[in-house]
C-alpha cells in the first residue's frame, strides 16, 4: 500500500524517534522533528489516517502513537536508508575474522560472537551443510589393520574416521588407493562414485578395491549425517533489552526459539535462498514467533557459492541502519575468511 509523501515522512520520523526512546510519539514532537511545514491539526489528521491504515497504534495510556508491525514493515521496505557498505567503511576496516585450514567451525563461531558483540543482541550463523562430496581423501596407517580416513570437503571442512580392516595395508598401498580416488572421483558425490565403482574397480587389486569401497561407504555416511546447524552467540544479551524485560511471555518465546531451533533453521534456510539483506519483523512475518522480535539476515559465500546465512535477533525496536550495516560487513568478512581457508589442491 502506497501512502502520500507527507505521511511517509511523518511515519519515518515517528519510527526513528520510537526506536531511540521506546515511548509513544505525539503530534507536537512530530511537528518539531519532521521539518515539515504542517499545522498540528494537519499532522493529527495524517496520523489518524496512518492509524486507520494499520501503520501506527495509540496505546491507551498515551495520546501519542507507536508503530505497528505493519508500520515497521513499511519502514524497512521503503523508508529505511541504510548506509552503503564496503571495505572502506570504518567498521569494515576495523574488524577481522581469522580462519584456519580445516577449522571453519571456529570461524563461524567467531562470526556469531562478532554479531552479538557489535549489536548487543543475539548473533546467529547457519553453518554450511556438509556436502556428500569431497575434494580430497587420505589414508593414514595408525597401526596394523587400523587406518585413519581423512575426508576434506569442497568447503574446507575436515572429517576423520577410523577404519578397522581385515588386511594390514602398507603405506604405499594406502597412497596408491588415495591417489586413485582423488584422481578419478574428486568433486563427485559419493552416490555417483558408488555407481562407477562397480565396473572400474574390477581392474584394481581386490584388497585395494575393498578398501576403496569401505572408504566411500564410510565417507558417504559421515557427510550425510552432518546436517546444517545453527551457531548462536549472545542470547543473554536479550535479557537486558527493556522491550523483553517488561514482557516475560515474549522472552520465553524467544528462548524457546533458541532451544528448539526448528523455526530458526526454517527462517535461515529461506534467507539463504534470497539475495542480500532480509528483515523479518515479528507480527508481520509468520517465521518470527513474537511481535516484539525482529531478525536481520544476510547470506554468505565460500569461493563464490552461497552456502549459509548469518544474522541478528533482537527487538523490533532496533536501530535497523546500524544492524544492517553490521550484518552486511560480517557476511563479507565470513565469506572472505572461509574462502581463504579452503584446502589448496595439490
N, C-alpha and C positions, 0 to 999 in steps of 0.2 A: 504494500500500500504506500503510495506517494503522499507526502504532506508538503504543504507550501514552505518556501524558504524561511519565512519568519518563524514558523512553528519548528522547523528543523533546528534553527539557531537556538531557540529557547530550550528545546529538548536537549540539545548538546550541552548547553550551559548548565541546565539542571542536573544532568547526569554527572558531569565533571565536578560540580560542586558537591553532589551527594557522595561521590567516590572519596573525596577528600574528607568530608565531615561526618558522613553517615547519618545526617539529620534531614528531615523534610525541608524542602526549599520553598520559600514563599515568593509571592509576586514582587514584593519590594526588592528582595535580593536579586531576583532575575532582572529587574529593571536596571539595577546598578551594574550587574556583571555582564550582561549580554551586549552592551554597546549598541543597542537598538533604540532608535528614537520613537518609542511607543509609550502611550499613556498606560497607567496602571490598569485602567478598565480594559484596554485592548489586550494587555498581557493576560488578565484574568479570563477573558473570553477565549483566547487561544489555548490557555491551559485547560479550560473546560472542554474544548474540542479534543485536545490530546487525551484527556481522561476518558472521554466518550469513546475514542478510538482504541482505548486499552493500552496506551503507551505510558501513562502515569496513573498513580492512585493517591487518594487522600486518606492518610491514617486518621482514625477517629480522634486521636489526641492532639492533632495539629491542623492548622489551616493550610500548611504547606503541603507539597506533594513529593512523592518518591517515584523513581522509575519502576515499572513492572518488568518481568522477564521479556515481554514483547518490546518494551522500550529499550532495554539493554540490547536486544537483538537488532533493532533498528540502528542503535548507536554503533554496534560492532560492524554492521554490514555497510552502512552508508555515511556515517558521521565521523567515524574514527579516522584520524590521520596519524598513522604510525610512522615513526622516524625511519628513513631508509637505512638499511644495514650494509655492512661491507667490512673489508679488512682494515679500513682506515678509521673506523669509529673508535672512540676511546675504550669502550667496553671490549670490543673485539681484540684490540691491540694489547690489552692488559690481562687477557685470560689465555690459558694454555691447557690442553689436555694431553698428557703423556701416555704413550702406549708401548707395550712390549709384544714382541712376536709370540703368538700362541696364547696370549692372555687378554683377549678382547673383553672378557667379563669385568676385569679390573677397570678398564677404561670406561665401560658402560656405567659401572657403579660410581665412578668419579664424576661422570656427566650428570647423573641423578643428584649427586650431592651438590654439584655446582648450581644446578637449577634451584635447589632448595635454599642454598646459602644466599644466592643473589636476590631471591624473591621473598624469602622468609615464609614461603608456603611449602607445599609438598612437591618434590620433583619426581617424575616418573619416566622410565625408559623401557620400551618394549624391545628386549634383546632380539637379534635376528634369529629366525627359525633355522635350525641346523638343516642343511641340505643333505639329501640322501645321495650325495656325490662327494668326490674327493679331488684334491689337486695333487696329493702325494701320499704314498703308503711306504712304510718302512717296517722291516722285521729286525728286532734286536734279540740276539741269543742271550738269555739270562743264565741258564744252566741246562743240563741235559733234559730234553723234552719240555722245556719251558721257554716260551718266546713272547716277547712284548710286541704287540701290533700297534703301530703308531699311525694314526689317520689324521691328515691335515685337510680341512675343508676349504672350499674356494674363498670363504670369508676370513680365513686365517685361524680358525679355531682348531685346537689340537685335542684329539681324543686318544686315550691309551687303553688297551685291553690285553689281558693275559691270555695266551693260548697254551693249552696243555696238549701236546702231540704224542702220537704213537711212535714217531720216528725222531731220532736225535739228528736234527739238521745241522750241517756245518755253516759257518759264517758265509762261505762263498755261495752255498745253495740259497741261503736267505737273500743274499744280494741279487742273485740271478732271478729269484721269484719276484722280488720287489721291482727290479728293473723291467721285467716283462710286463707286470701290471701297470706301472707308471708309463711305459712307452705305448701301450696299446689301449688303455682304458681311462686315462686321466680325463676328468670332466664329464664322464658318463655317470648316470645314476646307477646304483647297484642293481636295480632291476634290469637295466639294459645290459650291464656286464654279465649278469647271471644267464641271460638268454644267449649271449655269444660264447660263454664258456663251454656249453655243451659240445660244440664242434671244434673250437680252436684248441682246447686243452688236450685233445686226444693225441696231439703230436708232441706233447711235453711229457717228460719223465713222470710216471704215475705218482711218485711221492710228492713232487713239487705241485702237481696238479691238485692233489688232495689238500695241500697246504693253502693254495690259492683259493680254492672253493671255500675252505673254512674261513679264510680272511674276509672274503666277500660276504658270507653269511653273517659273520660277527659284525662286520662294518655296517651292513645294512640295518641290523638290529640295534646297534649302538646309536646311529644317527637318527633312525626313525623314532626312537624313544625320547630323543631330546627335542621337545617342542618349545615354542617360544615361551618366554617367561617375562614377567614384569618386575623391574627393579624399582623400588620406592625408597625415597630418602626424605627425611624431614616431616614425617607425619605429625610429630609432636608440636611442630610449629603452629599447627592449626588450633591447638589448644589455647593459644594466645590471641587468636583472632576474635575480636569483640562480637562480630556477627554470629559466631558459633557459640560463644560462651553464654549468650542470652537464650540460646535455643538448643537444649540438650538433644532433642529429637533429630535435628539436622546433623549434629556432631556424631550421634550414634549411627545414622545412615551413612555418613562419610566413612567412619571406621569399618563398618560392615563392607563397604565397597573395597577398602584396602585388604580386608581379611579374605573375602571370597574371591575377589579378582576377576570373576567371570564377566561381569558387566564392564569392568575396566578393560579387559582384554578385547571385548567386542568393540568398545569405543576406539581403542588404539588401532585395532585391525582395520576398522572403517577409515580412520585417519590416514593409515598407510597407503590407502588407495586414492587419496585425494592429493591435490598439489598445493604446496605452500602452507601457510599458517591457517589453522582451523580453530574456531572459537565455538565451544559448546556451552550454552547457558542454561542453567537449571530452570525448570518451569517452562522452557521453550523447547528443549531437546529431550526426547524420550530416553536418550542414552545417559542422561545425568539424573541421579535418583532424588535430588533435592533442589527446590527452587533457590536455595541460598548458595549453591555451588556452581562454579564455572571451571571449565578446563580449556587451556590453550595448548595446542599441539602443533608439531611440525615433523615431517618425515626426515630421515637421514639416509645417507648413501654409504656404500662400500664399493670403491672402484667404479663409480658412476651408476650403480644399480641401487634403487631404493630397497632397503632391507628391514627397516623398522621405523618406529615413531617415538618421539620424546615429547614431554610437555610439563605443564604445571597445573596442579589442582589447588584452587583457592576459593575465596568467597566471590560471589557475584559482584560485590563491590570491591573490585581490584583495579589497580592502575594499569589498564589494558595496554597502553602505549609502552610502558616500561616492560611489562611481562612479555609482550610480543617481541620486543627487541631482544630480550634475554633468551627466549626460546629459539629465535631465529639464529642468533650468534652461536648458541650452544649446539644446535644441529649442524652448523657448518664446522665447528671445531671437532665434534664427534665424527663426522664424515671424514674429515681430513686425517684424524688420528687413526681410525680403523683402516682406512685405505693405505696408510703408510706402514701399518703393522702386518700387512699381508705377507705371506711366506714367499720369498723370491724363488723363482723357478731355477732349476739347475741348468 
